[in-house]
Structures are given as C-alpha cells and as structure tokens.
C-alpha cells in the first residue's frame, strides 16, 4: 500500500495512528477485564501486545515493514524527552521528615540491584550460556539489567549500539526489549501478589491494611465529573501561548541543546584526537539520556537563577513525561521481532529466572532488614523500579498509599539523584562486554555488589542477619 499521496507522506502519521489505536484498545480492555484491573496491568502494555502482533504479522502486507525501525527510533527519542521532563521539574523544598538515613538506605538498595543484575546476568551468560552466546554475544547477559532495572527505552538505545560494528551482536535490542517486557509483567503481577501477602502476614500496619481492603479496583477511568482531579496549572496567559506549548518547547529546546553538545564533542574529538577516544565519544549517543538529563539540570538551574521558576509547572512536566512513558511502553512490545525471541529463547528464559531470583527473593529479604520504617512500602518502590520503571513502582505504592501520605515516594525520588551519579561508571562502560571485556565489567559491577553489601551491614546494624523469615522479615517494623 502506498502512503505517499500528492506531495504528502503519511507513513509516520500512520505509524502514530496505529500506536494510538493500540493504546485506546488497551485502555478499553483494561476497563472491561477484571483480571487486568486486579493485577494493575498498564493499558500501554496491553496495547503493546497488539502492536507486537500487528508489526510481526500484519504490517508487511500493508507496506509498513519499516514500522519496527520507527518504533525503535521513537523509543530512543521519547526516552530522552522523558528524562528531560523529569529533570526540568522545580524541586520542592526539603522538609525535616525527609531523613538522611532513608536516602542512603534507598541508595544502598538501588546500588545492590544495579550491581547484582549486571554482575549475575553476565556471569550466567559467560559461564552457563557461553556455547549458545559465543564471542561478543555474551553481552546479552547485560540485558537483564538494561531491561529489568533501566526499562525499555534504555534497553533499546544501549543494546542497539551493539548490533553494529565493531560489536556485531545480532538482535541485541530485541532481546533488551523482551527483557523489559518480562520485567513489566513481573513488576505488575507479582507486585500485587506480594501486596496481598503483606496484608495477610502483617508486613503492613493495620491502618494501611484497612485502606487496602477498602480499595475498589479501578477500571482506569474516572466514573464521574466529581471524581476527576486537576492534573496541571497554567503558568502562561492563553492569549500569549498555551502552558503545555511552553513546556513542550522548553523540553525540545533542551533536547536540541543535548544534541548540540554531543555533536560538538564528536566533531572536536574526530578533528583533533580520533582513535579510541572517538570510539568512546560515539558510544555516548547510546546513552544520550544521560547528556539530556545533565542539560535539563543546567537549564533548570539557569531558570531558577533567573528567578523564572514560576513559569514551570511540575504537573505539566509530569503529563508530558507520562505521554512519553505510555508511548514508550507500547512501542517496547511492538518493536520486538519474533525471530529474535526464537534465536535467544534459552538465554531469555535463564536471564529472566536470574532476575526473578534477585528481585523476588533477595530484594525483599534485605529490604525488610535495611529500612527502619515503612519497610514494605519502600521495598515496593525498589521492587517496582527493579522490574520496570518508576511508574510501575508508583502504581504499586498507590494500592496501599493512594494519596501518597507517607514520605516513601518522595524520599525514593530524592535518592535517584545520588544513584544517578554513582551509576555513571556502569553507563559509561556499558559497551565493555560487547568489546570482549566481560570479566572486567563483571569485576566492576561486582564491586558495586560488595560496596552495597558493606553499606547494608552498616545501615541495618543488628538487623542485617536477623532471623524472621527466609523471604521477608516477619517482625519487620512498619508504620
């Protein structure tokens, strides 16, 4: 089918329309199917399953065979937009209720998750799957962390670099996207199972158990005008420019700035240096979201220094971030090629089993001993992000703390800034396994595991090895 008519090319628009139809179908099914509501399956994930079927079986006869390439590009750019939208938000003033102990406990848990998923995933690939994954393909073991801990956008953008020269790891991005999809499903389904178990075992206080039992499973829509809530505030006069337009323009300006920074750096290095330094700089395009985040922080600080922070509405930034995440999640599933799954089906199963062992057994064990208050809720935050993205974690927290009355979510967000800095070595050297430096990268990420364990022992104190449940500390203090 031809999508170019007269002087206009409708191809990209058709792809966007297909994604939109899948999102509408996903939200409709979620509103009707009780199972999807009970286990908090996001509508974009449901829509993504239809995109998966469409682009694997229907798109070729319709002449949309380049759809998967489009989805991968869309995810790459929306990932950067998402990070910019998050970093442009004006931070709230810290309150006394935000304890340093909670911040470092969150950092310790995140550090351990990153280290274990990277280290153990690569060890399994290098030892158990070496014959199946020869040479640079052993880097597939790192997709456990890229997919589970970092999410679909990062998994696609980082692993995509490995598919080209000099790495030549076939279908790496598809494996990363598959791992991200599995992580989303685990985070949603197992997360709800754990919440129900927490209510029975007393891991939640009576107050939050009552809220849980009185909670009505939502269908994803507000049923009346009275239930609707305001999601943003205007910061501009409508006759000048719409507030949403202003925020979108500011985000795209920041994105352009990040592009110019990387393009300028590449030009300087290619002109005056070259060699391995140029190779390292070219690898930065795969983690463009890091540069985008840093540029967004710079723009935000300039706005604050200019006393113009009143023009930014955090809720509007959240809405744009939400749009980017929803489209990214749907595109994540739609961009997976069945051929890639067939080629790597055994590594995907083995790596998923490793991920389940870490997030569903090790994580609750040390979280229940690490945190001194709201331990189960804090575990839910770590668990949700270790199996997907921050929205997954927030959806789980909303089940037991619908109004975010506890400091759990805010203190977790505060800790991500520290963790972002600590994770830079992993992000900067993420191509090492594809270069053949597998054991060097294992040593690096193993150091993260050792450091997080040392911090865990220090912060948990006497509770570090306390008995009280092989899965979750039964007498763990909860508020």
C-alpha positions as CSV (number, residue, x, y, z in Angstrom):
1,X,0.0,0.0,0.0
2,X,1.3,3.5,-0.9
3,X,1.2,6.1,1.9
4,X,2.6,8.9,-0.2
5,X,-0.1,10.9,-1.9
6,X,0.5,14.0,-3.9
7,X,3.2,15.9,-2.1
8,X,2.5,14.4,1.3
9,X,4.0,11.4,3.1
10,X,1.6,9.8,5.6
11,X,3.8,7.0,6.7
12,X,4.9,8.4,10.0
13,X,1.4,9.6,10.8
14,X,0.0,6.1,10.0
15,X,2.5,4.6,12.5
16,X,1.5,7.1,15.2
17,X,-2.2,6.4,14.5
18,X,-1.5,2.6,14.8
19,X,0.1,3.2,18.2
20,X,-2.7,5.4,19.3
21,X,-5.3,2.8,18.3
22,X,-3.4,0.2,20.3
23,X,-3.4,2.5,23.3
24,X,-7.1,3.1,23.0
25,X,-7.8,-0.6,22.6
26,X,-5.6,-1.4,25.7
27,X,-7.4,1.2,27.9
28,X,-10.8,-0.2,26.7
29,X,-9.8,-3.8,27.5
30,X,-8.4,-2.8,30.9
31,X,-11.7,-1.1,31.7
32,X,-13.7,-4.3,30.9
33,X,-11.4,-7.2,32.1
34,X,-11.3,-7.7,35.9
35,X,-8.1,-9.7,35.7
36,X,-6.2,-6.8,34.1
37,X,-7.6,-4.4,36.7
38,X,-6.8,-6.7,39.7
39,X,-3.1,-7.1,38.7
40,X,-2.6,-3.5,37.6
41,X,-1.6,-4.3,34.1
42,X,-1.0,-0.9,32.4
43,X,-3.1,-0.1,29.4
44,X,0.0,0.7,27.3
45,X,1.4,-2.8,27.9
46,X,-1.9,-4.3,26.7
47,X,-1.8,-2.1,23.7
48,X,1.8,-3.1,23.1
49,X,0.8,-6.7,22.7
50,X,-1.5,-5.7,19.8
51,X,1.4,-3.7,18.3
52,X,3.6,-6.8,18.7
53,X,1.1,-8.9,16.7
54,X,0.4,-6.1,14.2
55,X,4.1,-5.4,13.3
56,X,5.1,-9.0,13.2
57,X,2.2,-10.3,11.1
58,X,0.1,-7.5,9.6
59,X,2.4,-4.7,8.8
60,X,4.3,-6.3,5.9
61,X,1.3,-6.9,3.6
62,X,0.2,-3.3,4.3
63,X,3.6,-1.9,3.3
64,X,4.5,-0.8,6.8
65,X,7.5,-3.1,7.0
66,X,9.7,-0.3,8.4
67,X,7.4,0.0,11.4
68,X,9.8,-1.7,13.9
69,X,12.6,0.7,12.9
70,X,10.2,3.6,13.5
71,X,9.2,2.2,16.9
72,X,12.9,1.8,18.0
73,X,13.6,5.4,16.9
74,X,10.5,6.6,18.7
75,X,11.6,4.9,21.9
76,X,15.1,6.4,21.7
77,X,13.8,9.9,21.4
78,X,10.9,9.6,23.8
79,X,13.3,8.2,26.4
80,X,15.4,11.4,26.2
81,X,12.2,13.6,26.3
82,X,11.1,11.7,29.4
83,X,14.3,12.3,31.3
84,X,14.3,16.0,30.3
85,X,10.7,16.4,31.5
86,X,11.6,14.8,34.9
87,X,14.7,16.9,35.4
88,X,13.1,20.2,34.5
89,X,10.7,20.0,37.4
90,X,11.4,22.5,40.1
91,X,12.4,20.5,43.2
92,X,10.3,21.0,46.3
93,X,11.9,22.4,49.4
94,X,13.2,19.6,51.7
95,X,11.3,19.0,54.8
96,X,12.5,17.7,58.1
97,X,10.6,14.5,57.6
98,X,13.0,13.6,54.8
99,X,15.7,11.6,56.7
100,X,19.2,11.1,55.5
101,X,19.0,7.5,56.7
102,X,16.2,6.8,54.4
103,X,18.0,8.4,51.5
104,X,21.1,6.3,51.9
105,X,19.1,3.1,52.6
106,X,17.4,3.7,49.2
107,X,20.7,4.3,47.5
108,X,22.1,1.1,49.1
109,X,19.2,-0.9,47.8
110,X,19.4,0.6,44.3
111,X,23.2,0.1,44.2
112,X,22.7,-3.6,45.1
113,X,20.0,-4.0,42.4
114,X,22.2,-2.5,39.7
115,X,25.2,-4.5,40.8
116,X,23.5,-7.9,41.1
117,X,21.5,-7.7,37.9
118,X,24.6,-6.6,35.9
119,X,27.1,-8.9,37.6
120,X,25.0,-12.1,37.9
121,X,23.4,-11.7,34.4
122,X,26.9,-11.5,32.8
123,X,28.2,-14.4,34.9
124,X,25.4,-16.6,33.8
125,X,25.9,-15.6,30.2
126,X,29.7,-16.1,30.4
127,X,29.6,-19.4,32.2
128,X,26.3,-21.2,31.5
129,X,25.4,-19.8,28.1
130,X,28.9,-19.5,26.6
131,X,28.3,-22.1,23.9
132,X,25.0,-20.5,23.0
133,X,26.3,-17.0,23.1
134,X,29.8,-17.1,21.6
135,X,32.1,-14.0,21.4
136,X,30.6,-10.6,21.8
137,X,27.1,-12.1,22.1
138,X,27.8,-12.8,25.8
139,X,26.9,-9.1,26.3
140,X,23.3,-10.3,26.0
141,X,23.7,-11.1,29.8
142,X,23.7,-7.4,30.5
143,X,20.2,-7.0,29.0
144,X,18.9,-8.3,32.4
145,X,19.9,-5.0,34.0
146,X,19.1,-2.9,30.9
147,X,15.6,-4.4,30.6
148,X,14.6,-5.0,34.2
149,X,16.3,-2.2,36.1
150,X,16.6,0.6,33.4
151,X,13.5,-0.1,31.3
152,X,12.6,-0.4,27.6
153,X,14.0,2.9,26.4
154,X,17.4,2.4,27.8
155,X,17.5,-1.3,26.9
156,X,16.8,-0.4,23.3
157,X,19.1,2.5,22.9
158,X,22.1,0.9,24.6
159,X,21.8,-2.6,23.1
160,X,21.1,-1.1,19.7
161,X,24.7,0.1,19.6
162,X,25.9,-3.5,19.9
163,X,24.2,-4.5,16.7
164,X,26.6,-2.5,14.5
165,X,30.4,-2.6,14.0
166,X,32.7,-3.3,15.8
167,X,30.5,-5.3,18.2
168,X,28.2,-7.2,15.8
169,X,25.8,-8.7,18.4
170,X,22.7,-9.6,16.3
171,X,19.2,-8.6,17.6
172,X,20.6,-7.3,20.9
173,X,18.0,-4.5,21.1
174,X,15.1,-7.0,20.6
175,X,16.4,-9.1,23.5
176,X,16.6,-6.0,25.6
177,X,13.1,-5.0,24.8
178,X,11.9,-8.6,25.5
179,X,13.6,-8.5,28.9
180,X,12.0,-5.1,29.6
181,X,8.5,-6.5,28.7
182,X,9.1,-9.5,31.0
183,X,10.2,-7.1,33.8
184,X,7.0,-5.1,33.4
185,X,4.8,-8.2,33.7
186,X,6.7,-9.4,36.7
187,X,6.5,-6.0,38.4
188,X,2.8,-5.7,37.9
189,X,1.5,-9.2,38.5
190,X,3.9,-10.3,41.3
191,X,3.8,-6.9,42.9
192,X,0.1,-7.2,43.5
193,X,0.5,-10.8,44.8
194,X,3.2,-9.5,47.3
195,X,0.8,-6.7,48.4
196,X,-1.9,-9.2,49.2
197,X,0.6,-11.4,51.0
198,X,1.8,-8.4,53.0
199,X,-1.7,-7.8,54.3
200,X,-2.0,-11.4,55.5
201,X,1.4,-11.6,57.1
202,X,1.3,-8.3,58.9
203,X,4.1,-6.6,56.9
204,X,1.8,-3.6,56.7
205,X,0.3,-1.8,59.6
206,X,-3.4,-2.2,60.4
207,X,-4.1,1.3,59.0
208,X,-2.8,0.5,55.5
209,X,-4.3,-3.0,55.5
210,X,-7.7,-1.3,56.1
211,X,-7.1,1.0,53.2
212,X,-6.1,-1.9,51.0
213,X,-9.3,-3.9,51.9
214,X,-11.5,-0.9,51.3
215,X,-9.8,-0.2,47.9
216,X,-12.1,-0.5,44.9
217,X,-10.3,-1.9,41.9
218,X,-10.4,0.8,39.3
219,X,-11.0,0.3,35.6
220,X,-8.6,3.0,34.6
221,X,-11.2,5.8,34.2
222,X,-12.9,8.2,36.5
223,X,-16.6,7.5,36.5
224,X,-18.0,11.0,37.0
225,X,-17.0,14.6,36.8
226,X,-16.9,14.8,40.6
227,X,-14.1,12.2,40.7
228,X,-11.9,13.9,38.2
229,X,-8.8,15.7,39.6
230,X,-6.8,18.7,38.2
231,X,-3.6,17.5,36.7
232,X,-1.8,20.8,36.0
233,X,-1.8,24.5,36.4
234,X,-1.4,27.3,33.8
235,X,1.7,29.4,34.0
236,X,1.0,31.4,30.9
237,X,-1.8,33.6,29.7
238,X,-3.7,31.7,27.0
239,X,-3.8,34.6,24.6
240,X,0.0,34.5,24.5
241,X,0.9,30.8,24.5
242,X,-0.6,27.7,25.9
243,X,1.1,26.4,29.0
244,X,1.5,23.0,27.5
245,X,3.1,24.5,24.4
246,X,5.6,26.4,26.6
247,X,6.7,23.3,28.4
248,X,7.0,21.2,25.3
249,X,9.0,23.9,23.6
250,X,11.3,24.1,26.6
251,X,11.8,20.4,26.6
252,X,12.6,20.3,22.9
253,X,15.0,23.2,23.3
254,X,16.8,21.2,26.0
255,X,16.8,18.2,23.7
256,X,18.4,20.3,20.9
257,X,21.0,21.5,23.4
258,X,21.9,17.9,24.3
259,X,22.2,17.0,20.6
260,X,24.5,20.0,20.0
261,X,26.7,19.1,23.0
262,X,27.2,15.5,21.7
263,X,27.6,16.6,18.1
264,X,30.1,19.3,19.0
265,X,32.0,16.9,21.2
266,X,32.1,14.3,18.4
267,X,33.3,17.0,15.9
268,X,36.1,18.2,18.3
269,X,37.3,14.7,19.1
270,X,37.2,13.4,15.5
271,X,39.0,16.5,14.2
272,X,41.8,16.8,16.8
273,X,42.0,13.4,18.6
274,X,40.4,10.4,17.0
275,X,41.2,6.8,17.8
276,X,39.7,5.1,20.9
277,X,38.7,8.4,22.4
278,X,36.4,9.0,19.3
279,X,35.1,5.5,19.8
280,X,34.2,6.3,23.4
281,X,32.5,9.5,22.4
282,X,30.5,7.8,19.7
283,X,29.3,5.4,22.4
284,X,27.8,8.3,24.2
285,X,25.0,8.5,21.6
286,X,23.6,5.3,23.0
287,X,23.3,6.8,26.5
288,X,22.0,10.2,25.2
289,X,19.5,10.3,28.0
290,X,22.4,10.9,30.4
291,X,23.5,14.0,28.5
292,X,19.9,15.1,28.1
293,X,19.4,14.8,31.9
294,X,22.5,16.9,32.6
295,X,21.4,19.6,30.0
296,X,17.9,19.6,31.7
297,X,19.5,20.2,35.1
298,X,21.6,23.0,33.7
299,X,18.5,24.6,32.0
300,X,16.6,24.3,35.3
301,X,19.3,25.9,37.3
302,X,19.5,28.8,34.8
303,X,15.8,29.3,35.1
304,X,16.0,29.3,38.9
305,X,18.9,31.6,38.9
306,X,16.9,34.0,36.7
307,X,14.0,33.9,39.2
308,X,11.8,32.5,36.5
309,X,11.0,29.1,38.1
310,X,7.3,30.2,38.3
311,X,6.9,29.5,34.5
312,X,7.4,25.8,35.1
313,X,4.6,23.7,36.4
314,X,5.7,20.3,37.7
315,X,2.4,18.6,37.0
316,X,2.6,19.7,33.3
317,X,6.1,18.2,33.2
318,X,4.6,15.0,34.7
319,X,1.9,14.9,32.0
320,X,4.5,15.2,29.2
321,X,6.6,12.6,30.9
322,X,3.5,10.3,31.2
323,X,2.8,10.6,27.5
324,X,6.4,9.7,26.7
325,X,6.4,6.7,29.0
326,X,3.0,5.4,27.7
327,X,4.1,5.5,24.1
328,X,7.5,4.0,25.0
329,X,5.9,1.1,26.9
330,X,3.6,0.3,24.0
331,X,6.4,0.7,21.4
332,X,8.6,-1.5,23.5
333,X,6.4,-4.6,22.9
334,X,5.6,-3.6,19.3
335,X,9.3,-3.4,18.3
336,X,10.1,-7.0,19.4
337,X,10.8,-9.3,16.5
338,X,9.7,-12.9,16.9
339,X,12.8,-14.0,15.0
340,X,15.0,-12.5,17.8
341,X,13.0,-14.3,20.5
342,X,13.4,-17.6,18.7
343,X,17.1,-17.1,18.4
344,X,17.7,-16.2,22.1
345,X,14.8,-18.1,23.7
346,X,17.0,-20.0,26.1
347,X,19.1,-17.0,27.3
348,X,15.9,-15.0,27.8
349,X,14.4,-17.8,30.0
350,X,17.6,-18.2,32.0
351,X,18.2,-14.5,32.5
352,X,14.5,-14.0,33.5
353,X,15.0,-16.7,36.1
354,X,18.0,-14.9,37.5
355,X,16.0,-11.7,37.5
356,X,13.2,-13.3,39.4
357,X,15.6,-14.8,41.9
358,X,17.1,-11.3,42.6
359,X,14.0,-9.1,42.6
360,X,11.5,-11.6,44.2
361,X,13.7,-13.3,46.8
362,X,16.9,-11.5,47.6
363,X,15.5,-7.9,47.4
364,X,12.6,-8.4,49.9
365,X,15.0,-10.2,52.3
366,X,17.4,-7.4,52.6
367,X,14.9,-4.5,52.2
368,X,12.9,-5.8,55.2
369,X,16.1,-5.6,57.3
370,X,17.5,-2.5,55.7
371,X,14.7,0.0,56.2
372,X,13.6,1.1,59.7
373,X,10.2,2.5,58.8
374,X,7.6,1.9,56.0
375,X,9.8,-1.1,55.1
376,X,7.3,-2.9,52.9
377,X,6.3,0.3,51.0
378,X,10.0,1.1,50.5
379,X,10.5,-2.4,49.3
380,X,7.7,-1.9,46.8
381,X,9.4,1.1,45.3
382,X,12.7,-0.8,44.9
383,X,10.8,-3.9,43.5
384,X,8.7,-1.8,41.1
385,X,11.7,0.0,39.6
386,X,13.8,-3.2,39.5
387,X,11.2,-4.8,37.3
388,X,10.3,-1.9,35.1
389,X,10.2,1.9,35.6
390,X,9.3,4.4,38.2
391,X,5.6,4.5,37.1
392,X,5.4,0.7,37.8
393,X,6.6,1.4,41.4
394,X,4.2,4.3,41.9
395,X,1.3,2.2,40.7
396,X,2.1,-0.4,43.3
397,X,2.5,2.2,46.1
398,X,-0.8,3.8,45.2
399,X,-2.5,0.5,46.1
400,X,-1.5,0.8,49.8
401,X,-0.9,4.6,49.9
402,X,-3.3,6.1,47.4
403,X,-2.8,9.7,48.5
404,X,1.0,9.5,49.0
405,X,0.6,10.4,52.6
406,X,3.9,8.7,53.5
407,X,7.3,10.1,52.6
408,X,8.2,6.9,50.8
409,X,7.8,8.0,47.1
410,X,9.4,11.4,47.6
411,X,12.4,10.1,49.5
412,X,12.9,7.5,46.8
413,X,12.9,10.1,44.1
414,X,15.5,12.1,46.1
415,X,17.8,9.1,46.3
416,X,17.8,8.6,42.5
417,X,19.9,11.8,42.0
418,X,22.7,10.3,44.2
419,X,22.3,6.9,42.5
420,X,22.4,8.5,39.0
421,X,25.9,9.8,39.8
422,X,27.1,6.5,41.3
423,X,25.8,4.6,38.2
424,X,27.7,6.7,35.7
425,X,30.7,4.3,35.6
426,X,28.3,1.5,34.5
427,X,26.6,3.7,32.0
428,X,29.9,5.0,30.6
429,X,31.5,1.5,30.2
430,X,28.3,-0.3,29.2
431,X,29.9,-1.4,25.9
432,X,32.7,-3.3,27.6
433,X,31.0,-6.7,27.5
434,X,30.3,-6.3,23.7
435,X,34.0,-5.5,23.3
436,X,35.0,-8.7,24.9
437,X,35.9,-7.2,28.3
438,X,33.3,-9.3,30.0
439,X,35.2,-10.3,33.1
440,X,36.5,-6.7,33.6
441,X,32.9,-5.5,33.6
442,X,31.9,-8.3,36.0
443,X,34.6,-7.2,38.3
444,X,33.4,-3.6,38.1
445,X,29.8,-4.5,38.8
446,X,30.9,-7.0,41.4
447,X,32.5,-4.1,43.3
448,X,29.0,-2.4,43.3
449,X,27.7,-5.6,45.0
450,X,30.4,-5.6,47.6
451,X,30.0,-1.9,48.3
452,X,26.3,-2.1,48.6
453,X,26.7,-5.1,51.0
454,X,29.1,-3.2,53.2
455,X,26.6,-0.3,53.3
456,X,23.8,-2.7,54.0
457,X,25.6,-4.2,57.0
458,X,26.4,-0.7,58.4
459,X,22.9,0.7,57.9
460,X,21.0,-2.4,59.0
461,X,23.2,-3.0,62.1
462,X,21.9,-5.8,64.2
463,X,19.1,-6.5,61.9
464,X,21.4,-7.3,58.9
465,X,21.3,-11.0,59.6
466,X,18.4,-11.2,61.9
467,X,16.1,-14.2,61.6
468,X,12.5,-13.9,61.0
469,X,11.7,-15.3,57.5
470,X,13.8,-16.5,54.6
471,X,11.7,-14.3,52.3
472,X,10.7,-11.3,54.3
473,X,11.5,-10.4,57.9
474,X,8.3,-11.3,59.7
475,X,8.7,-8.9,62.6
476,X,9.9,-6.0,60.4
477,X,8.8,-2.7,61.7
478,X,6.1,-1.0,59.7
479,X,4.2,2.3,60.2
